[in-house]
Amino acid sequence: MSIMAHSVKTFVQGFHIAEAVAKMPYRVFGASGRMVSAFSYGASALGAVFHDIDEAESVDTVVEAVRSGVNLIDVAPWYGHGRAETLLGQALQRIPRQAYYLHTKVGRYEASITQRFDFSYERTLRSIDESLARLGVEYIDTIQVHDPEFAPSLDIVLQETLPAIAEAMRQRKVRSAGITGYPLPVLLALAERSPVPLTSAISYCQLNLHNQQLRETGALSALQARGLGVINASPLSMGLLTKRGPPEWHPASADLKRRCDAASRWLADRGCDISRLGLAYCFGVPDVPTTMGATASLAQLRENLALATGESPLTAHERSMLSQVQSLFFGSDVQQARSWEGVEVTKYWMKLGQQLELDRYATLTSKSLTAR
């Protein structure tokens, strides 16, 4: 639903580009009472997660996004291990606090396999304070549990992480709680069992050209029935649906990577960009309040905004190619290979077990040498 710029709570006279805000569709975000832009900004790009970035341009990109009507920003300590939050904080110094809803996360932190995840009560509270300092703000609109599928048990999230967020809410450092994650059953379980009212849920890589499980499984409607605003994140599937291709660490199967690469080249031969078609597909999905994309490039931001606002809609040729590429490359025969659920979690626990065994062996060896 498109609405007048001045009726959006986040509109700030003198800061926003009123004409741009007027073009941006805004939608109801669950039961939160917020109206959020159809295109939201994922600040993972500021952590150079996918490739190197120009920091000055990255800051300018955030400022232009918000001035143009984007009013939901998401980040996490994990992205660049603090770098994304720090850079975002620099950008936020140039933006009125009223102009945006700010989300960050707790639970996922360091590159080290033994320090990557910590869902404890104490670490959650400390993380919130660290994020406030890096971001340079007095409060965060929503703190989200980051990838709870990696926790030893969801009981830890339910009994420690979420209650810690509730405590931060009582301290007025945080206004609401949310959840993120890849496996849809985990999101649904937390939404059902959370001891804290939840405002939002981020689902990533589960609603795009090659995978529509967020809708097909009923997860989208189930989350919305509980009042959660659902964010469809990573519409280009963490680089799979781009001409550049995914980063080396991408967990998708070799078959899916080949299909996405073939689809990209097939479209390029016909004068189409897979990223543009993939993003347009997500903007066109009904019932999703906002699609979140990440970029540190002003040029890419402007292209995304033009697509989101309808200023640069798909041509008839592009619409035809979008329909054809889905049936040719992502039809029923790819359904079993389109998801990588469980792959990263299994790999994590295997690597953690190996590292802990190596650490134990090193400790025993050290003690043995000392005893001699």
Contacts in CASP RR format, 6 or more apart in sequence:
PFRMAT RR
TARGET T0000
AUTHOR 0000-0000-0000
METHOD contacts of the structure
MODEL  1
MSIMAHSVKTFVQGFHIAEAVAKMPYRVFGASGRMVSAFSYGASALGAVF
HDIDEAESVDTVVEAVRSGVNLIDVAPWYGHGRAETLLGQALQRIPRQAY
YLHTKVGRYEASITQRFDFSYERTLRSIDESLARLGVEYIDTIQVHDPEF
APSLDIVLQETLPAIAEAMRQRKVRSAGITGYPLPVLLALAERSPVPLTS
AISYCQLNLHNQQLRETGALSALQARGLGVINASPLSMGLLTKRGPPEWH
PASADLKRRCDAASRWLADRGCDISRLGLAYCFGVPDVPTTMGATASLAQ
LRENLALATGESPLTAHERSMLSQVQSLFFGSDVQQARSWEGVEVTKYWM
KLGQQLELDRYATLTSKSLTAR
1 25 0 8 1.000
1 26 0 8 1.000
1 27 0 8 1.000
1 28 0 8 1.000
2 22 0 8 1.000
2 23 0 8 1.000
2 24 0 8 1.000
2 25 0 8 1.000
2 26 0 8 1.000
3 26 0 8 1.000
3 35 0 8 1.000
4 22 0 8 1.000
5 11 0 8 1.000
5 16 0 8 1.000
5 18 0 8 1.000
5 21 0 8 1.000
5 22 0 8 1.000
6 13 0 8 1.000
6 18 0 8 1.000
8 21 0 8 1.000
8 26 0 8 1.000
8 35 0 8 1.000
8 69 0 8 1.000
8 71 0 8 1.000
9 34 0 8 1.000
9 35 0 8 1.000
9 98 0 8 1.000
10 35 0 8 1.000
10 69 0 8 1.000
10 71 0 8 1.000
10 98 0 8 1.000
10 99 0 8 1.000
10 100 0 8 1.000
10 101 0 8 1.000
11 18 0 8 1.000
11 21 0 8 1.000
11 99 0 8 1.000
12 96 0 8 1.000
12 98 0 8 1.000
12 99 0 8 1.000
15 67 0 8 1.000
15 95 0 8 1.000
15 96 0 8 1.000
15 99 0 8 1.000
16 66 0 8 1.000
16 67 0 8 1.000
16 68 0 8 1.000
16 69 0 8 1.000
16 99 0 8 1.000
17 67 0 8 1.000
17 68 0 8 1.000
17 69 0 8 1.000
20 67 0 8 1.000
20 68 0 8 1.000
20 69 0 8 1.000
20 305 0 8 1.000
20 309 0 8 1.000
21 68 0 8 1.000
21 69 0 8 1.000
23 309 0 8 1.000
23 310 0 8 1.000
23 311 0 8 1.000
24 37 0 8 1.000
24 38 0 8 1.000
24 39 0 8 1.000
24 68 0 8 1.000
24 69 0 8 1.000
24 70 0 8 1.000
24 305 0 8 1.000
24 308 0 8 1.000
24 309 0 8 1.000
25 37 0 8 1.000
25 38 0 8 1.000
25 308 0 8 1.000
25 309 0 8 1.000
26 35 0 8 1.000
26 36 0 8 1.000
26 37 0 8 1.000
26 38 0 8 1.000
26 71 0 8 1.000
27 35 0 8 1.000
27 36 0 8 1.000
27 38 0 8 1.000
27 289 0 8 1.000
27 290 0 8 1.000
28 34 0 8 1.000
28 35 0 8 1.000
28 289 0 8 1.000
29 35 0 8 1.000
29 36 0 8 1.000
29 72 0 8 1.000
29 199 0 8 1.000
29 200 0 8 1.000
29 229 0 8 1.000
29 289 0 8 1.000
29 290 0 8 1.000
30 199 0 8 1.000
30 200 0 8 1.000
30 224 0 8 1.000
30 227 0 8 1.000
30 228 0 8 1.000
30 229 0 8 1.000
30 230 0 8 1.000
30 289 0 8 1.000
31 199 0 8 1.000
31 227 0 8 1.000
31 228 0 8 1.000
31 229 0 8 1.000
32 176 0 8 1.000
32 199 0 8 1.000
32 200 0 8 1.000
32 229 0 8 1.000
34 101 0 8 1.000
35 71 0 8 1.000
36 71 0 8 1.000
36 72 0 8 1.000
36 101 0 8 1.000
36 289 0 8 1.000
36 290 0 8 1.000
37 69 0 8 1.000
37 70 0 8 1.000
37 71 0 8 1.000
37 72 0 8 1.000
37 290 0 8 1.000
37 308 0 8 1.000
38 283 0 8 1.000
38 289 0 8 1.000
38 290 0 8 1.000
38 291 0 8 1.000
38 308 0 8 1.000
39 70 0 8 1.000
39 283 0 8 1.000
39 290 0 8 1.000
39 291 0 8 1.000
39 292 0 8 1.000
39 293 0 8 1.000
39 304 0 8 1.000
39 305 0 8 1.000
39 308 0 8 1.000
40 70 0 8 1.000
40 71 0 8 1.000
40 72 0 8 1.000
40 73 0 8 1.000
40 74 0 8 1.000
40 231 0 8 1.000
40 290 0 8 1.000
40 291 0 8 1.000
40 292 0 8 1.000
40 293 0 8 1.000
41 62 0 8 1.000
41 65 0 8 1.000
41 66 0 8 1.000
41 70 0 8 1.000
41 72 0 8 1.000
41 73 0 8 1.000
41 74 0 8 1.000
41 292 0 8 1.000
41 293 0 8 1.000
41 294 0 8 1.000
42 73 0 8 1.000
42 74 0 8 1.000
42 75 0 8 1.000
42 233 0 8 1.000
42 292 0 8 1.000
42 293 0 8 1.000
42 294 0 8 1.000
43 62 0 8 1.000
43 73 0 8 1.000
43 74 0 8 1.000
43 75 0 8 1.000
43 79 0 8 1.000
43 84 0 8 1.000
43 85 0 8 1.000
43 87 0 8 1.000
43 88 0 8 1.000
43 294 0 8 1.000
44 50 0 8 1.000
44 75 0 8 1.000
44 76 0 8 1.000
44 79 0 8 1.000
44 84 0 8 1.000
44 294 0 8 1.000
45 53 0 8 1.000
45 58 0 8 1.000
45 84 0 8 1.000
45 294 0 8 1.000
45 295 0 8 1.000
45 296 0 8 1.000
46 53 0 8 1.000
46 58 0 8 1.000
46 62 0 8 1.000
46 75 0 8 1.000
46 79 0 8 1.000
46 83 0 8 1.000
46 84 0 8 1.000
46 87 0 8 1.000
46 88 0 8 1.000
46 296 0 8 1.000
47 53 0 8 1.000
47 79 0 8 1.000
47 80 0 8 1.000
47 82 0 8 1.000
47 83 0 8 1.000
47 84 0 8 1.000
47 87 0 8 1.000
48 80 0 8 1.000
48 83 0 8 1.000
48 296 0 8 1.000
49 79 0 8 1.000
49 80 0 8 1.000
49 84 0 8 1.000
49 247 0 8 1.000
49 294 0 8 1.000
50 238 0 8 1.000
50 239 0 8 1.000
50 247 0 8 1.000
50 294 0 8 1.000
51 244 0 8 1.000
51 247 0 8 1.000
53 296 0 8 1.000
54 296 0 8 1.000
55 87 0 8 1.000
57 296 0 8 1.000
57 297 0 8 1.000
57 298 0 8 1.000
58 87 0 8 1.000
58 91 0 8 1.000
58 296 0 8 1.000
59 87 0 8 1.000
59 90 0 8 1.000
59 91 0 8 1.000
59 94 0 8 1.000
60 91 0 8 1.000
60 298 0 8 1.000
61 295 0 8 1.000
61 296 0 8 1.000
61 297 0 8 1.000
61 298 0 8 1.000
61 301 0 8 1.000
62 73 0 8 1.000
62 88 0 8 1.000
62 91 0 8 1.000
62 92 0 8 1.000
62 95 0 8 1.000
63 91 0 8 1.000
63 94 0 8 1.000
63 95 0 8 1.000
64 298 0 8 1.000
64 301 0 8 1.000
64 302 0 8 1.000
65 301 0 8 1.000
65 305 0 8 1.000
66 73 0 8 1.000
66 95 0 8 1.000
66 99 0 8 1.000
66 100 0 8 1.000
68 305 0 8 1.000
70 100 0 8 1.000
70 305 0 8 1.000
71 99 0 8 1.000
71 100 0 8 1.000
71 101 0 8 1.000
72 100 0 8 1.000
72 101 0 8 1.000
72 103 0 8 1.000
72 231 0 8 1.000
72 290 0 8 1.000
72 292 0 8 1.000
73 88 0 8 1.000
73 100 0 8 1.000
73 101 0 8 1.000
73 102 0 8 1.000
73 103 0 8 1.000
74 103 0 8 1.000
74 104 0 8 1.000
74 202 0 8 1.000
74 231 0 8 1.000
74 233 0 8 1.000
74 292 0 8 1.000
75 84 0 8 1.000
75 85 0 8 1.000
75 88 0 8 1.000
75 102 0 8 1.000
75 103 0 8 1.000
75 104 0 8 1.000
75 105 0 8 1.000
75 135 0 8 1.000
76 84 0 8 1.000
76 85 0 8 1.000
76 104 0 8 1.000
76 105 0 8 1.000
76 108 0 8 1.000
76 146 0 8 1.000
77 85 0 8 1.000
77 104 0 8 1.000
77 105 0 8 1.000
77 106 0 8 1.000
77 107 0 8 1.000
77 108 0 8 1.000
77 109 0 8 1.000
77 127 0 8 1.000
77 130 0 8 1.000
77 131 0 8 1.000
77 134 0 8 1.000
78 105 0 8 1.000
78 108 0 8 1.000
78 109 0 8 1.000
78 146 0 8 1.000
79 85 0 8 1.000
81 109 0 8 1.000
81 110 0 8 1.000
81 111 0 8 1.000
82 134 0 8 1.000
85 104 0 8 1.000
85 131 0 8 1.000
85 134 0 8 1.000
85 135 0 8 1.000
86 134 0 8 1.000
88 135 0 8 1.000
89 134 0 8 1.000
89 135 0 8 1.000
89 136 0 8 1.000
89 137 0 8 1.000
92 100 0 8 1.000
92 102 0 8 1.000
92 135 0 8 1.000
92 136 0 8 1.000
92 137 0 8 1.000
93 136 0 8 1.000
97 137 0 8 1.000
97 138 0 8 1.000
101 141 0 8 1.000
101 142 0 8 1.000
102 135 0 8 1.000
102 137 0 8 1.000
102 140 0 8 1.000
102 141 0 8 1.000
102 142 0 8 1.000
103 140 0 8 1.000
103 141 0 8 1.000
103 142 0 8 1.000
103 143 0 8 1.000
103 144 0 8 1.000
103 200 0 8 1.000
104 131 0 8 1.000
104 135 0 8 1.000
104 140 0 8 1.000
104 143 0 8 1.000
104 144 0 8 1.000
105 143 0 8 1.000
105 144 0 8 1.000
105 145 0 8 1.000
105 146 0 8 1.000
105 180 0 8 1.000
106 119 0 8 1.000
106 123 0 8 1.000
106 124 0 8 1.000
106 127 0 8 1.000
106 128 0 8 1.000
106 131 0 8 1.000
106 143 0 8 1.000
106 144 0 8 1.000
106 145 0 8 1.000
106 146 0 8 1.000
106 161 0 8 1.000
106 164 0 8 1.000
106 165 0 8 1.000
107 117 0 8 1.000
107 118 0 8 1.000
107 119 0 8 1.000
107 123 0 8 1.000
107 124 0 8 1.000
107 127 0 8 1.000
107 145 0 8 1.000
107 146 0 8 1.000
107 147 0 8 1.000
107 161 0 8 1.000
108 116 0 8 1.000
108 117 0 8 1.000
108 146 0 8 1.000
108 147 0 8 1.000
108 150 0 8 1.000
109 115 0 8 1.000
109 116 0 8 1.000
109 117 0 8 1.000
109 118 0 8 1.000
109 127 0 8 1.000
110 116 0 8 1.000
113 348 0 8 1.000
113 351 0 8 1.000
113 352 0 8 1.000
113 355 0 8 1.000
114 352 0 8 1.000
114 355 0 8 1.000
114 356 0 8 1.000
114 359 0 8 1.000
116 150 0 8 1.000
116 348 0 8 1.000
117 147 0 8 1.000
117 150 0 8 1.000
117 151 0 8 1.000
119 145 0 8 1.000
119 148 0 8 1.000
119 151 0 8 1.000
119 156 0 8 1.000
119 157 0 8 1.000
119 160 0 8 1.000
119 161 0 8 1.000
120 156 0 8 1.000
120 160 0 8 1.000
120 161 0 8 1.000
121 160 0 8 1.000
121 161 0 8 1.000
121 163 0 8 1.000
121 164 0 8 1.000
122 164 0 8 1.000
124 160 0 8 1.000
124 161 0 8 1.000
124 164 0 8 1.000
124 165 0 8 1.000
124 168 0 8 1.000
125 164 0 8 1.000
125 167 0 8 1.000
125 168 0 8 1.000
128 140 0 8 1.000
128 143 0 8 1.000
128 164 0 8 1.000
128 165 0 8 1.000
128 168 0 8 1.000
128 173 0 8 1.000
128 174 0 8 1.000
129 173 0 8 1.000
131 140 0 8 1.000
132 138 0 8 1.000
132 139 0 8 1.000
132 140 0 8 1.000
132 173 0 8 1.000
139 172 0 8 1.000
139 173 0 8 1.000
139 174 0 8 1.000
139 175 0 8 1.000
140 173 0 8 1.000
140 174 0 8 1.000
140 175 0 8 1.000
141 174 0 8 1.000
141 175 0 8 1.000
141 176 0 8 1.000
142 174 0 8 1.000
142 175 0 8 1.000
142 176 0 8 1.000
142 177 0 8 1.000
142 178 0 8 1.000
142 199 0 8 1.000
142 200 0 8 1.000
143 165 0 8 1.000
143 168 0 8 1.000
143 174 0 8 1.000
143 176 0 8 1.000
143 177 0 8 1.000
143 178 0 8 1.000
144 177 0 8 1.000
144 178 0 8 1.000
144 179 0 8 1.000
144 180 0 8 1.000
144 200 0 8 1.000
144 202 0 8 1.000
145 157 0 8 1.000
145 161 0 8 1.000
145 162 0 8 1.000
145 165 0 8 1.000
145 177 0 8 1.000
145 178 0 8 1.000
145 179 0 8 1.000
145 180 0 8 1.000
145 190 0 8 1.000
146 180 0 8 1.000
146 181 0 8 1.000
147 180 0 8 1.000
147 181 0 8 1.000
147 182 0 8 1.000
148 154 0 8 1.000
148 157 0 8 1.000
148 161 0 8 1.000
148 179 0 8 1.000
148 180 0 8 1.000
148 181 0 8 1.000
148 186 0 8 1.000
148 190 0 8 1.000
149 181 0 8 1.000
149 182 0 8 1.000
149 183 0 8 1.000
149 186 0 8 1.000
149 342 0 8 1.000
149 345 0 8 1.000
150 345 0 8 1.000
150 348 0 8 1.000
151 157 0 8 1.000
151 161 0 8 1.000
154 186 0 8 1.000
154 189 0 8 1.000
154 190 0 8 1.000
154 193 0 8 1.000
157 190 0 8 1.000
158 190 0 8 1.000
158 193 0 8 1.000
158 194 0 8 1.000
158 195 0 8 1.000
162 177 0 8 1.000
162 194 0 8 1.000
162 195 0 8 1.000
162 196 0 8 1.000
163 195 0 8 1.000
163 196 0 8 1.000
165 174 0 8 1.000
165 177 0 8 1.000
165 178 0 8 1.000
165 196 0 8 1.000
166 177 0 8 1.000
166 195 0 8 1.000
166 196 0 8 1.000
168 174 0 8 1.000
169 175 0 8 1.000
169 176 0 8 1.000
169 177 0 8 1.000
169 196 0 8 1.000
176 197 0 8 1.000
176 198 0 8 1.000
176 199 0 8 1.000
176 200 0 8 1.000
177 194 0 8 1.000
177 196 0 8 1.000
177 197 0 8 1.000
177 198 0 8 1.000
177 199 0 8 1.000
178 198 0 8 1.000
178 199 0 8 1.000
178 200 0 8 1.000
178 201 0 8 1.000
178 228 0 8 1.000
179 187 0 8 1.000
179 190 0 8 1.000
179 191 0 8 1.000
179 194 0 8 1.000
179 198 0 8 1.000
179 200 0 8 1.000
179 201 0 8 1.000
179 202 0 8 1.000
180 201 0 8 1.000
180 202 0 8 1.000
180 203 0 8 1.000
180 204 0 8 1.000
180 233 0 8 1.000
181 187 0 8 1.000
181 202 0 8 1.000
181 203 0 8 1.000
181 204 0 8 1.000
182 203 0 8 1.000
182 204 0 8 1.000
182 205 0 8 1.000
182 206 0 8 1.000
182 340 0 8 1.000
182 341 0 8 1.000
182 344 0 8 1.000
183 341 0 8 1.000
183 342 0 8 1.000
184 203 0 8 1.000
184 206 0 8 1.000
184 213 0 8 1.000
184 214 0 8 1.000
184 217 0 8 1.000
184 219 0 8 1.000
187 201 0 8 1.000
187 203 0 8 1.000
187 219 0 8 1.000
187 223 0 8 1.000
188 219 0 8 1.000
188 222 0 8 1.000
188 223 0 8 1.000
190 198 0 8 1.000
191 198 0 8 1.000
191 201 0 8 1.000
191 222 0 8 1.000
191 223 0 8 1.000
191 226 0 8 1.000
191 228 0 8 1.000
192 226 0 8 1.000
198 226 0 8 1.000
198 228 0 8 1.000
199 228 0 8 1.000
199 229 0 8 1.000
200 228 0 8 1.000
200 229 0 8 1.000
200 230 0 8 1.000
200 231 0 8 1.000
201 223 0 8 1.000
201 228 0 8 1.000
201 229 0 8 1.000
201 230 0 8 1.000
201 231 0 8 1.000
202 230 0 8 1.000
202 231 0 8 1.000
202 233 0 8 1.000
202 292 0 8 1.000
203 214 0 8 1.000
203 219 0 8 1.000
203 220 0 8 1.000
203 230 0 8 1.000
203 231 0 8 1.000
203 232 0 8 1.000
203 233 0 8 1.000
204 232 0 8 1.000
204 233 0 8 1.000
204 234 0 8 1.000
204 238 0 8 1.000
205 211 0 8 1.000
205 233 0 8 1.000
205 234 0 8 1.000
205 237 0 8 1.000
205 238 0 8 1.000
206 212 0 8 1.000
206 213 0 8 1.000
206 214 0 8 1.000
206 219 0 8 1.000
206 232 0 8 1.000
206 339 0 8 1.000
207 213 0 8 1.000
207 214 0 8 1.000
207 215 0 8 1.000
207 220 0 8 1.000
207 232 0 8 1.000
207 235 0 8 1.000
207 282 0 8 1.000
207 285 0 8 1.000
207 288 0 8 1.000
208 234 0 8 1.000
208 235 0 8 1.000
208 236 0 8 1.000
208 237 0 8 1.000
208 241 0 8 1.000
208 278 0 8 1.000
208 281 0 8 1.000
208 282 0 8 1.000
209 237 0 8 1.000
209 241 0 8 1.000
209 263 0 8 1.000
209 274 0 8 1.000
209 277 0 8 1.000
209 278 0 8 1.000
209 281 0 8 1.000
209 325 0 8 1.000
209 326 0 8 1.000
209 330 0 8 1.000
210 237 0 8 1.000
210 240 0 8 1.000
210 241 0 8 1.000
210 256 0 8 1.000
210 259 0 8 1.000
210 260 0 8 1.000
210 329 0 8 1.000
210 330 0 8 1.000
210 334 0 8 1.000
210 338 0 8 1.000
211 237 0 8 1.000
211 338 0 8 1.000
211 339 0 8 1.000
213 219 0 8 1.000
213 338 0 8 1.000
213 339 0 8 1.000
214 220 0 8 1.000
214 230 0 8 1.000
214 232 0 8 1.000
215 285 0 8 1.000
215 287 0 8 1.000
220 230 0 8 1.000
220 287 0 8 1.000
220 288 0 8 1.000
221 287 0 8 1.000
223 229 0 8 1.000
223 230 0 8 1.000
224 230 0 8 1.000
224 287 0 8 1.000
229 289 0 8 1.000
230 288 0 8 1.000
230 289 0 8 1.000
231 289 0 8 1.000
231 290 0 8 1.000
231 291 0 8 1.000
231 292 0 8 1.000
232 282 0 8 1.000
232 285 0 8 1.000
232 288 0 8 1.000
232 290 0 8 1.000
232 291 0 8 1.000
232 292 0 8 1.000
233 291 0 8 1.000
233 292 0 8 1.000
233 293 0 8 1.000
234 292 0 8 1.000
234 293 0 8 1.000
234 294 0 8 1.000
235 241 0 8 1.000
235 278 0 8 1.000
235 279 0 8 1.000
235 281 0 8 1.000
235 282 0 8 1.000
235 291 0 8 1.000
235 292 0 8 1.000
235 293 0 8 1.000
236 242 0 8 1.000
236 275 0 8 1.000
236 278 0 8 1.000
236 279 0 8 1.000
236 293 0 8 1.000
237 246 0 8 1.000
237 252 0 8 1.000
237 260 0 8 1.000
238 246 0 8 1.000
238 247 0 8 1.000
238 250 0 8 1.000
239 245 0 8 1.000
239 246 0 8 1.000
239 247 0 8 1.000
239 250 0 8 1.000
240 246 0 8 1.000
240 250 0 8 1.000
240 252 0 8 1.000
240 256 0 8 1.000
240 257 0 8 1.000
240 260 0 8 1.000
241 260 0 8 1.000
241 263 0 8 1.000
241 264 0 8 1.000
241 274 0 8 1.000
241 275 0 8 1.000
241 278 0 8 1.000
242 264 0 8 1.000
242 274 0 8 1.000
242 275 0 8 1.000
243 264 0 8 1.000
243 268 0 8 1.000
243 273 0 8 1.000
243 274 0 8 1.000
243 275 0 8 1.000
245 260 0 8 1.000
245 261 0 8 1.000
245 264 0 8 1.000
246 252 0 8 1.000
246 257 0 8 1.000
246 260 0 8 1.000
250 257 0 8 1.000
251 340 0 8 1.000
251 343 0 8 1.000
251 344 0 8 1.000
251 347 0 8 1.000
252 260 0 8 1.000
252 340 0 8 1.000
253 337 0 8 1.000
253 340 0 8 1.000
255 334 0 8 1.000
255 337 0 8 1.000
256 334 0 8 1.000
256 337 0 8 1.000
256 338 0 8 1.000
256 340 0 8 1.000
259 329 0 8 1.000
259 330 0 8 1.000
259 334 0 8 1.000
259 337 0 8 1.000
260 274 0 8 1.000
260 329 0 8 1.000
262 329 0 8 1.000
263 274 0 8 1.000
263 325 0 8 1.000
263 328 0 8 1.000
263 329 0 8 1.000
263 330 0 8 1.000
264 274 0 8 1.000
266 325 0 8 1.000
266 328 0 8 1.000
266 329 0 8 1.000
267 273 0 8 1.000
267 274 0 8 1.000
267 277 0 8 1.000
267 321 0 8 1.000
267 325 0 8 1.000
268 274 0 8 1.000
270 317 0 8 1.000
270 321 0 8 1.000
272 317 0 8 1.000
272 318 0 8 1.000
272 321 0 8 1.000
274 325 0 8 1.000
276 303 0 8 1.000
276 307 0 8 1.000
276 314 0 8 1.000
276 318 0 8 1.000
277 314 0 8 1.000
277 318 0 8 1.000
277 321 0 8 1.000
277 322 0 8 1.000
277 325 0 8 1.000
278 322 0 8 1.000
279 291 0 8 1.000
279 293 0 8 1.000
279 304 0 8 1.000
279 307 0 8 1.000
280 307 0 8 1.000
280 313 0 8 1.000
280 314 0 8 1.000
280 318 0 8 1.000
280 322 0 8 1.000
281 322 0 8 1.000
282 288 0 8 1.000
282 291 0 8 1.000
283 291 0 8 1.000
283 307 0 8 1.000
283 308 0 8 1.000
285 291 0 8 1.000
291 308 0 8 1.000
293 304 0 8 1.000
295 301 0 8 1.000
295 304 0 8 1.000
303 312 0 8 1.000
305 311 0 8 1.000
306 312 0 8 1.000
307 313 0 8 1.000
314 322 0 8 1.000
330 338 0 8 1.000
END
